[in-house]
């Protein structure tokens, strides 16, 4: 299947990996030399990204959650570890909500659990609609240049931003816009209580330099307790830890999941 890339022996525990907005299944390749020794890694293009042309209804969280589980089940895998970054993390929370028995663990990297306040939802909807219009009206390089000026990407150097623009410039803006609006944070359910549905361990990785998501993680844990959510702060890291600090991320993830099978 073109929307999936797999690494590691199929007999190893399955680890499903969901990338962020504008990314693709190939974003995880940098981690494979290490992770594929311990896991059968299943990297999936989200709808509208890479080779995945699935159009989502709005809101699209339940649809994309079912889509992911269907693709993984089609590989003969019924239970798996789940890792999601940013948008992929928000979608991972909906997979956990709708298919709690499928998860062996849930790991989130810099992901928002959802808004509660209606005013915040309204403001986010306005912001996302503006970004969607820019996505539809600007050239991809111009859109990407604006996108990576956001504060959450301040840890990226000018050269790293340009590399991302070059890498992402061939995406289809209409497909991306469909996914972006259908999975808007303004439409996402409050997924913090999902932790109560799960019998598996739940981890949240964040960079200490990413103050926004560091606070989101701490507030979430304060509300639900250490037993429900294990926080893992990473020093000298920002929003996208796995891309900029692959060795640190891989070592941290392996320590948390504590795999018992090695290559």
C-alpha positions as CSV (number, residue, x, y, z in Angstrom):
1,X,0.0,0.0,0.0
2,X,1.5,3.3,-1.1
3,X,0.2,5.2,2.0
4,X,2.1,2.9,4.3
5,X,5.8,2.2,4.8
6,X,6.9,-0.6,7.2
7,X,10.2,-1.2,8.9
8,X,11.4,-4.0,11.2
9,X,10.4,-7.6,11.4
10,X,6.7,-8.3,11.3
11,X,7.0,-10.6,14.4
12,X,8.1,-7.6,16.5
13,X,5.5,-5.6,18.5
14,X,3.7,-3.2,16.1
15,X,4.2,0.6,16.5
16,X,1.9,2.8,14.4
17,X,3.3,6.3,13.7
18,X,1.2,9.3,12.8
19,X,3.0,12.4,11.4
20,X,2.0,16.1,11.8
21,X,0.3,18.5,9.4
22,X,2.2,19.0,6.1
23,X,4.2,15.9,6.8
24,X,4.2,12.3,5.5
25,X,5.0,8.8,6.5
26,X,8.6,9.4,5.4
27,X,9.1,11.9,8.3
28,X,9.7,9.0,10.6
29,X,12.5,7.4,8.5
30,X,15.2,9.2,10.5
31,X,14.2,7.1,13.5
32,X,14.1,3.7,11.8
33,X,17.8,2.6,12.2
34,X,17.0,2.3,16.0
35,X,13.3,1.8,16.4
36,X,13.0,-0.9,13.7
37,X,15.3,-3.1,15.8
38,X,12.6,-3.3,18.5
39,X,9.3,-2.6,16.7
40,X,7.5,-3.4,13.5
41,X,7.1,0.3,12.6
42,X,4.0,1.2,10.5
43,X,4.2,4.7,9.2
44,X,1.0,6.0,7.6
45,X,0.2,9.0,5.4
46,X,-2.7,10.9,6.9
47,X,-5.6,11.9,4.6
48,X,-4.6,14.7,2.2
49,X,-0.9,14.0,2.8
50,X,1.6,12.1,0.7
51,X,-0.1,9.3,-1.2
52,X,-3.3,9.4,0.8
53,X,-6.1,11.0,-1.2
54,X,-9.0,10.2,1.2
55,X,-11.3,13.2,1.6
56,X,-12.7,13.8,5.0
57,X,-16.2,14.9,6.1
58,X,-16.2,17.6,8.7
59,X,-15.5,16.9,11.6
60,X,-13.3,14.1,10.4
61,X,-11.7,12.7,13.5
62,X,-13.8,9.5,13.8
63,X,-13.5,8.9,10.1
64,X,-9.7,9.1,10.1
65,X,-9.4,7.1,13.3
66,X,-11.5,4.3,11.7
67,X,-9.4,4.6,8.5
68,X,-6.2,4.1,10.4
69,X,-7.4,1.1,12.3
70,X,-8.8,-0.4,9.1
71,X,-5.4,-0.1,7.4
72,X,-3.6,-1.6,10.3
73,X,-6.1,-4.4,10.7
74,X,-5.7,-5.1,7.0
75,X,-2.1,-6.0,7.8
76,X,-3.3,-8.6,10.2
77,X,-2.5,-6.5,13.3
78,X,-5.1,-6.2,16.0
79,X,-3.2,-4.5,18.8
80,X,-0.4,-2.0,18.5
81,X,1.6,0.8,20.2
82,X,0.5,4.2,18.9
83,X,2.7,7.3,18.5
84,X,1.4,10.6,17.2
85,X,3.1,14.0,16.6
86,X,1.1,17.3,16.7
87,X,-1.9,16.7,14.4
88,X,-1.0,13.0,14.4
89,X,-1.2,13.1,18.2
90,X,-4.7,14.7,18.1
91,X,-5.8,12.0,15.7
92,X,-4.2,9.3,17.9
93,X,-6.3,10.5,20.8
94,X,-9.4,9.8,18.7
95,X,-8.1,6.4,17.8
96,X,-7.7,5.8,21.5
97,X,-11.2,7.1,22.2
98,X,-12.9,4.9,19.5
99,X,-10.7,1.8,19.7
100,X,-9.3,1.7,23.2
101,X,-8.8,-2.1,23.2
102,X,-6.5,-1.9,20.1
103,X,-3.8,0.0,22.0
104,X,-0.8,-1.4,23.8
105,X,0.4,2.1,24.6
106,X,-0.3,5.7,23.6
107,X,2.5,8.2,23.1
108,X,1.9,11.8,22.2
109,X,4.5,14.2,21.0
110,X,3.6,17.9,21.3
111,X,-0.1,17.3,20.8
112,X,-3.2,19.2,22.0
113,X,-5.8,17.2,23.9
114,X,-8.6,19.6,22.9
115,X,-10.3,22.9,23.8
116,X,-13.1,23.2,26.3
117,X,-13.9,27.0,26.3
118,X,-16.3,27.9,23.5
119,X,-14.6,31.3,23.0
120,X,-11.3,29.6,22.4
121,X,-13.0,27.2,20.0
122,X,-14.5,30.2,18.1
123,X,-11.2,32.0,17.9
124,X,-9.4,28.8,16.7
125,X,-12.1,28.3,14.0
126,X,-11.5,31.8,12.7
127,X,-7.7,31.3,12.7
128,X,-8.0,27.9,10.9
129,X,-10.3,29.3,8.3
130,X,-7.8,32.1,7.6
131,X,-5.0,29.6,7.2
132,X,-7.1,27.4,5.0
133,X,-7.8,30.4,2.7
134,X,-4.1,31.1,2.5
135,X,-3.5,27.5,1.7
136,X,-6.0,27.7,-1.2
137,X,-4.9,31.0,-2.5
138,X,-1.1,31.2,-2.2
139,X,1.5,29.1,-3.9
140,X,2.7,26.3,-1.7
141,X,6.2,27.8,-1.2
142,X,4.6,31.1,-0.1
143,X,2.2,29.4,2.2
144,X,4.9,27.3,3.8
145,X,7.1,30.4,4.3
146,X,4.3,31.9,6.3
147,X,3.5,28.7,8.1
148,X,7.0,28.3,9.5
149,X,7.1,31.8,10.8
150,X,4.8,30.8,13.6
151,X,6.2,31.0,17.1
152,X,5.9,27.2,17.6
153,X,8.7,26.8,15.0
154,X,11.1,29.2,16.5
155,X,13.6,26.5,17.3
156,X,14.1,25.9,13.6
157,X,17.0,27.7,11.9
158,X,16.5,29.6,8.7
159,X,18.2,26.7,6.8
160,X,16.0,24.1,8.4
161,X,12.9,26.0,7.5
162,X,14.0,26.3,3.9
163,X,14.7,22.6,3.9
164,X,11.1,21.9,5.0
165,X,9.7,24.3,2.4
166,X,11.6,22.5,-0.3
167,X,10.4,19.1,1.1
168,X,6.7,20.1,1.5
169,X,6.3,22.3,-1.6
170,X,4.8,19.4,-3.8
171,X,1.9,18.8,-1.5
172,X,-1.6,19.3,-3.0
173,X,-3.1,22.4,-1.4
174,X,-6.8,21.4,-1.8
175,X,-6.2,18.0,-0.2
176,X,-4.3,19.6,2.6
177,X,-7.0,22.1,3.1
178,X,-9.7,19.4,3.4
179,X,-7.7,17.6,6.1
180,X,-6.8,20.8,7.9
181,X,-10.4,22.1,8.2
182,X,-11.9,18.6,9.0
183,X,-9.4,18.1,11.8
184,X,-9.4,21.7,13.1
185,X,-8.7,21.9,16.8
186,X,-12.0,23.9,17.0
187,X,-13.8,20.7,16.0
188,X,-11.8,18.3,18.2
189,X,-13.5,16.8,21.2
190,X,-12.0,17.3,24.6
191,X,-9.9,14.2,24.6
192,X,-8.4,14.5,28.1
193,X,-10.9,12.1,29.6
194,X,-9.8,9.4,27.1
195,X,-7.1,8.4,29.6
196,X,-9.9,6.9,31.7
197,X,-10.9,4.5,28.9
198,X,-7.4,3.1,28.4
199,X,-5.8,0.2,30.3
200,X,-2.4,0.8,28.6
201,X,0.3,3.2,29.6
202,X,0.1,6.8,28.2
203,X,3.1,9.0,27.6
204,X,3.5,12.7,26.6
205,X,6.8,13.9,25.2
206,X,7.5,17.6,24.9
207,X,10.5,19.9,24.5
208,X,11.2,22.1,27.4
209,X,11.8,25.0,24.9
210,X,8.2,24.6,23.6
211,X,6.6,26.5,26.5
212,X,3.1,26.3,25.1
213,X,2.9,22.5,24.9
214,X,5.0,22.1,28.0
215,X,2.3,23.9,29.9
216,X,-0.5,22.0,28.2
217,X,1.1,18.7,29.2
218,X,1.6,19.8,32.8
219,X,-2.0,21.1,33.2
220,X,-3.3,17.8,31.7
221,X,-1.3,15.7,34.2
222,X,-2.2,18.0,37.1
223,X,-5.9,17.3,36.3
224,X,-5.7,13.6,35.7
225,X,-2.7,12.5,37.8
226,X,0.7,10.8,37.3
227,X,-0.9,7.4,37.1
228,X,-2.9,8.3,34.1
229,X,-0.3,10.3,32.1
230,X,3.5,10.1,32.3
231,X,5.2,13.3,31.2
232,X,8.6,13.1,29.6
233,X,10.2,16.6,29.1
234,X,13.3,16.7,26.8
235,X,15.9,19.4,27.4
236,X,17.2,21.7,24.6
237,X,14.2,20.6,22.4
238,X,11.3,22.4,20.9
239,X,8.0,21.4,19.2
240,X,9.3,18.8,16.7
241,X,11.6,16.7,18.8
242,X,11.8,13.5,16.6
243,X,13.0,15.5,13.5
244,X,15.6,17.7,15.1
245,X,16.8,15.3,17.9
246,X,16.2,11.8,16.5
247,X,18.6,9.9,18.7
248,X,17.3,11.6,21.9
249,X,13.7,10.9,20.8
250,X,14.4,7.2,19.9
251,X,16.3,6.5,23.1
252,X,13.6,8.2,25.2
253,X,10.8,6.3,23.4
254,X,12.5,3.0,23.8
255,X,13.1,3.6,27.5
256,X,9.4,4.4,28.0
257,X,8.0,1.5,26.1
258,X,10.6,-0.8,27.5
259,X,10.5,-3.4,24.6
260,X,11.4,-6.9,25.7
261,X,12.3,-8.1,22.1
262,X,15.5,-6.9,20.5
263,X,16.8,-7.7,17.0
